[in-house]
Amino acid sequence: MSQTTVTPNRSPVFSSSRLPRWAPAVIAVASLALSIGISLVAGWESKVQWGLIAALLFVIGSYAVTARIEGRRQAKDRVATSLVWVCFLLAVVPLLSLAWTTISNGAQVVDGYFLSHSMNGVLNSDPGGGVYHALLGTIEQVLIATVIAAPIGLLTAVYLVEYGKGKLARAVTFFVDVMTGIPSIVAGLFVLSFWILILGFSFSGFAGAMALAILMMPVVVRSTEEMLKLVPNELREASLALGVPKWKTITKIVIPTAIGGITTGVMLAVARITGETAPVLLLVFGSKIINGNPFEGAQSSLPLYVYQEYGIGTEQSIDRAWGAALTLIAFVMILNLVARGIARWKAPKTGR
């Protein structure tokens, strides 16, 4: 009895040349070296020019090498990837440079004494002094502005997403868009004319906080509105189908689902107003002494402190300005970390 052996048909194997994984790194190093050589020959000393030329050479080199080995179709894909990396570096390098410059200049000033003392009795040309009065003013003003702007912005966004229809909703959306582009000095002038000149109140941290709240509200409204729109309608429909009132559906289902994005939007708004100087200069007026009452008397703030100390121009005052700038960056970073922790803690749990 003979046995017949059937040999299965093998599909043809397609092979093509591929660049190794380390090829982009080699192209980047070669582009940088060639850029430095071109810049030295041309007499260009700016590191920015070197980087831009290297980025251009990297994109061109990636396309040329990939087209030679893998073909034009893969070369176009490689160019798109290269452009993404170049844009990423163009965005990150200035940020890292700013952070490094601030840390290197401010770290030598910031210590326990600097954070716990004010400028009361310290001359502009004298060393020493601290930023405590400005840090206290910034915390109080930002806190008051957040207490005013966050609830109003949240409720406005809920109205626009859940209830807003017709002319009123379109009018609210229009004015929110207009307020988003308002310069900070305009908000300061508005509070100055109404709160101080018309109503007769004095310069205070609360006056500055109201101007900061005006700047903060449209950012909160827009970010919260977008986060609420991302909540699936199925969640709303399921809640309403069970007989849950709409207001309870919003407070128990919609807002908790979007709480992470809402918190991020609020923190973006806080980060924007924390560095504002113009309305604080008009309304808070600045002070060298510690004033813990934001509703009476002039206060200081970190951005105003940086502006005033840098404007003095002495070596000691510029050092204090760098220290205050580093303190301001650290303050915003701590607020972001705390807010993200709270948002993760309060966010709905996923998984089984």
C-alpha positions in Angstrom: 0.0 0.0 0.0 1.6 3.2 -1.1 1.5 6.4 0.8 1.1 9.7 -0.9 2.9 12.6 0.8 1.2 15.9 0.2 3.4 18.9 0.4 1.5 22.0 1.5 1.7 25.0 -0.7 4.0 27.6 0.8 3.1 31.2 0.3 5.8 33.3 -1.2 7.9 35.2 1.2 8.1 38.9 0.5 11.3 40.6 1.7 12.3 44.3 1.5 15.1 46.3 2.8 14.5 48.1 6.1 16.4 50.8 7.9 17.8 49.6 11.3 16.3 51.1 14.4 19.4 53.1 15.2 19.3 54.8 11.8 17.3 57.9 12.9 19.8 58.5 15.8 22.7 58.3 13.3 21.0 60.7 10.9 20.3 63.1 13.8 23.9 63.0 15.0 25.2 63.5 11.4 22.7 66.4 10.9 23.9 68.1 14.1 27.6 67.7 13.1 26.9 69.0 9.6 24.9 71.9 11.0 27.8 72.9 13.4 30.3 72.7 10.5 28.1 74.9 8.2 27.5 77.4 11.0 31.2 77.6 11.9 32.2 78.1 8.2 29.5 80.8 7.8 30.4 82.5 11.1 27.0 81.9 12.8 27.4 81.8 16.6 23.8 81.4 17.6 22.9 78.0 19.0 19.3 78.6 17.8 20.5 78.8 14.2 22.5 75.6 14.7 19.5 73.8 16.0 17.2 75.0 13.2 19.7 74.0 10.5 20.2 70.6 12.2 16.4 70.0 12.2 16.1 70.9 8.5 19.0 68.6 7.7 17.5 65.8 9.8 14.2 65.9 7.9 15.9 66.1 4.5 18.4 63.3 5.4 15.6 61.1 6.8 13.7 61.4 3.5 16.7 60.8 1.3 18.0 57.8 3.1 14.6 56.2 3.5 13.7 56.8 -0.1 17.0 55.2 -1.2 16.5 52.0 0.9 12.8 51.6 1.6 11.1 53.6 -1.2 9.3 56.8 -1.5 6.2 55.7 0.3 8.0 54.8 3.4 10.1 58.0 3.0 7.0 60.1 3.2 5.9 58.4 6.4 9.4 58.9 7.8 9.3 62.6 7.0 6.0 62.9 8.8 7.5 61.2 11.8 10.6 63.4 11.7 8.4 66.5 11.5 6.5 65.4 14.6 9.8 64.9 16.5 11.2 68.2 15.4 8.1 70.1 16.5 8.2 68.2 19.8 11.8 69.3 20.4 11.1 72.9 19.3 8.4 73.0 22.0 10.3 71.2 24.7 13.7 72.9 24.3 12.6 76.4 25.2 10.7 75.0 28.2 13.7 73.1 29.5 15.9 76.2 28.9 13.5 78.4 30.8 13.3 75.9 33.7 17.1 75.4 33.8 17.8 79.1 33.8 15.2 79.8 36.5 16.4 76.9 38.7 20.1 77.7 38.3 19.6 81.4 39.1 16.9 81.0 41.8 18.2 78.0 43.7 21.0 80.0 45.2 18.6 82.4 46.7 15.6 80.3 47.8 16.0 78.9 51.3 14.0 78.9 54.6 14.9 82.5 55.4 13.9 83.7 51.9 10.5 82.0 52.2 9.8 83.1 55.8 10.7 86.8 55.7 9.4 89.9 54.0 11.0 93.0 52.6 10.1 95.1 55.5 13.1 97.3 56.5 15.3 95.9 53.7 16.8 98.5 51.3 16.8 97.8 47.6 20.6 97.6 47.5 20.9 95.4 50.6 21.2 91.6 50.5 18.6 89.5 52.4 14.9 90.0 52.5 12.4 87.5 51.5 9.2 86.6 49.6 6.8 85.6 52.4 4.5 88.6 52.0 4.3 88.1 48.3 3.7 84.4 48.6 1.0 84.9 51.2 -0.7 87.5 48.9 -0.6 85.2 45.9 -2.1 82.3 47.8 -5.0 84.4 49.1 -5.7 86.2 45.9 -5.6 83.0 43.8 -7.8 81.2 46.4 -10.4 84.0 46.4 -10.4 84.1 42.6 -10.8 80.4 42.3 -13.7 80.4 44.9 -15.5 83.0 42.8 -14.7 81.8 39.2 -14.8 78.0 39.5 -18.4 77.5 40.7 -19.7 80.2 38.2 -17.7 78.7 35.4 -18.8 75.1 36.2 -22.5 76.1 36.4 -22.3 78.1 33.2 -20.8 75.1 31.4 -23.5 72.8 32.8 -26.1 75.1 31.5 -24.6 75.3 28.1 -24.2 71.5 27.7 -27.3 70.2 29.5 -29.9 72.9 29.2 -28.7 75.6 26.8 -30.8 76.2 23.8 -31.9 79.2 21.8 -30.8 82.8 21.9 -29.7 82.9 25.5 -27.3 80.0 25.1 -25.8 81.6 21.9 -25.4 84.9 23.7 -23.7 83.2 26.7 -21.3 81.4 24.3 -20.6 84.6 22.4 -19.7 86.5 25.6 -17.6 83.6 26.9 -15.6 83.7 23.7 -15.2 87.4 23.9 -14.0 87.2 27.6 -11.4 84.6 26.6 -9.5 87.1 24.6 -9.8 90.0 27.1 -6.3 91.4 28.0 -5.6 91.3 31.7 -5.1 95.1 31.9 -8.7 95.5 30.7 -10.0 93.4 33.5 -7.9 95.4 36.0 -9.2 98.7 34.6 -12.8 97.5 34.9 -12.5 96.5 38.5 -10.5 99.7 39.2 -13.2 102.0 37.7 -16.1 100.2 39.3 -14.9 98.8 42.6 -12.5 101.6 43.6 -13.4 104.8 41.8 -17.2 104.4 41.7 -17.9 102.4 44.9 -15.1 103.9 46.8 -13.4 100.8 48.1 -9.6 100.9 48.7 -6.8 98.9 47.1 -6.8 95.4 48.4 -6.0 91.8 47.6 -9.8 91.2 47.1 -9.9 93.8 44.3 -7.1 92.0 42.5 -8.8 88.7 43.1 -11.9 89.9 41.3 -9.9 90.9 38.3 -8.2 87.5 38.3 -11.6 85.8 38.6 -12.8 87.6 35.4 -9.8 86.2 33.6 -10.3 82.8 35.0 -14.0 82.3 34.3 -14.0 81.9 30.5 -11.1 79.3 30.7 -13.1 77.3 33.3 -16.3 77.5 31.2 -14.6 76.4 28.0 -12.6 73.5 29.4 -15.5 72.3 31.5 -17.9 72.5 28.6 -15.6 70.3 26.4 -15.2 67.8 29.2 -19.0 67.5 29.8 -19.5 66.9 26.1 -17.2 63.9 26.2 -19.4 62.1 28.7 -21.3 59.5 26.7 -25.0 60.2 26.3 -25.7 56.5 27.1 -24.9 57.3 30.8 -27.4 60.1 30.9 -30.1 58.0 29.1 -29.5 55.1 31.4 -29.9 57.3 34.5 -33.0 59.0 33.2 -34.5 55.6 32.2 -34.2 54.5 35.9 -36.3 57.5 36.9 -33.4 59.6 38.3 -34.1 63.4 38.0 -32.0 65.3 35.6 -30.3 67.5 38.2 -29.3 64.3 40.1 -28.0 62.7 36.9 -25.8 65.8 36.4 -24.5 65.8 39.9 -24.1 62.1 40.4 -23.2 60.8 36.9 -22.1 63.5 34.5 -19.9 65.7 36.7 -18.1 62.8 38.5 -17.4 61.1 35.1 -15.7 64.3 33.9 -14.1 65.4 37.1 -10.6 64.7 36.0 -10.9 66.9 32.9 -12.7 69.6 34.9 -10.0 69.7 37.5 -7.3 70.0 34.8 -9.2 72.9 33.2 -9.5 74.7 36.5 -5.8 74.2 37.2 -5.0 75.6 33.7 -7.0 78.7 34.6 -5.3 78.9 38.0 -1.9 78.7 36.3 -2.9 81.5 34.0 -4.0 83.9 36.6 -1.1 83.1 39.0 1.4 84.8 36.8 -0.7 87.9 36.0 1.0 91.2 36.9 -1.1 94.0 35.3 -4.3 93.7 37.3 -2.3 93.1 40.5 -0.3 96.3 39.9 -3.4 98.3 39.4 -5.5 97.0 42.2 -3.3 95.4 44.9 -0.8 98.2 44.7 2.2 96.3 46.2 3.6 96.3 49.7 6.8 95.4 51.5 5.1 94.4 54.7 3.1 91.3 55.6 -0.6 91.9 55.2 -2.7 88.8 55.9 -6.0 90.6 55.3 -6.9 90.5 51.6 -10.0 92.7 52.2 -8.1 95.7 53.6 -4.9 97.4 52.6 -2.3 96.9 49.9 -0.8 93.5 49.4 1.9 92.0 47.3 2.1 89.0 45.0 4.8 86.9 43.5 4.6 88.2 39.9 4.4 91.8 41.1 7.3 91.1 43.4 9.4 89.8 40.5 8.4 92.8 38.4 9.4 95.3 41.1 12.6 93.7 42.1 13.8 93.2 38.6 12.9 96.9 37.8 15.2 98.1 40.7 18.2 96.7 38.8 20.7 96.0 41.5 22.4 92.7 41.8 20.7 91.9 45.1 17.2 92.7 43.7 17.7 90.7 40.6 18.7 87.7 42.7 15.6 88.1 44.7 13.6 88.3 41.5 15.0 85.0 40.3 14.2 83.4 43.6 10.6 84.6 43.5 10.3 83.3 39.9 11.4 79.9 41.0 9.0 80.0 44.0 6.2 80.9 41.6 6.9 78.0 39.3 7.1 75.6 42.3 3.8 77.0 43.6 2.0 76.3 40.3 3.6 72.8 40.1 2.5 71.9 43.6 -1.1 73.1 42.9 -1.2 70.9 39.7 0.1 67.8 41.6 -2.5 68.3 44.4 -5.3 68.9 41.9 -4.4 65.8 39.9 -4.3 63.7 43.1 -7.7 64.9 44.1 -9.1 64.3 40.6 -7.7 60.7 40.6 -9.1 60.1 44.1 -12.6 61.4 43.2 -12.7 59.9 39.7 -15.1 57.0 39.1 -13.4 53.6 39.6 -13.0 51.5 36.5 -12.5 47.7 36.1 -14.1 44.8 37.9 
